[in-house]
Amino acid sequence: MSVHRFNTTHRLALPTDEAWRFFSDPRNLERITPPEMGFTITSPPPGEMPDEVYPGLIVTYRVRPLLNVPVTWVTEITSVVEGERFVDEQRAGPYAMWHHEHHFASIPGGTEMRDIVHYALPGGPIGDLVNHYVVARRVAEIFAHRRLVLDRLFGAIDGGGATPGIRAVAG
């Protein structure tokens, strides 16, 4: 099983405390996920969902990541440093492993957000081929969609490489 890495950096014209509130509220995931993925939080009911992450929080979703096939995805928030970073890890779902770090830093005029995702697919060498031809590109597309939505919602900070920011490194 190979572990693949995806990195992206995005600068938003949004104070860090507001960026933190938006991203640490699991209910906002649906807003920034491509609509064709059919992303829906399935538990707890939306009215009972906590509005901020904490270590041990379990969030379940229904999502259609590939070929319109519905999948249940269970994640756990495993680490939180208030206002700076949090980590979600898959407990059940389409990946053999998923570890997603969300980092937030104040910069002049807003917030720099950095995502570092380590993931592995089931299936050994076949999973690696599927990653090479399909999944790595799909992960990049999901984050590109997120970038567009966030820019519309909050505005991007121009310059300093803010717009290109998506990089994927497999290995």
Number of C-alpha atoms within 10 A of each C-alpha: 14 15 15 20 19 19 18 18 19 22 28 25 20 20 17 21 16 13 21 24 15 15 19 22 14 17 18 14 16 16 12 18 19 18 12 11 18 16 22 17 21 14 14 13 8 13 8 8 15 15 16 15 25 18 14 13 14 18 22 19 20 18 23 19 19 14 7 11 10 15 16 16 20 20 20 20 20 18 17 18 11 14 17 15 18 22 22 24 20 22 18 16 17 19 14 17 18 21 19 19 19 18 19 23 18 18 16 9 14 21 24 23 22 19 19 17 21 18 21 20 22 15 12 12 12 12 18 22 13 14 20 13 11 12 17 19 12 14 15 17 14 15 20 19 15 17 24 14 16 18 17 10 12 14 16 22 21 11 9 9 12 15 17 13 16 19 11 17 10 14 8
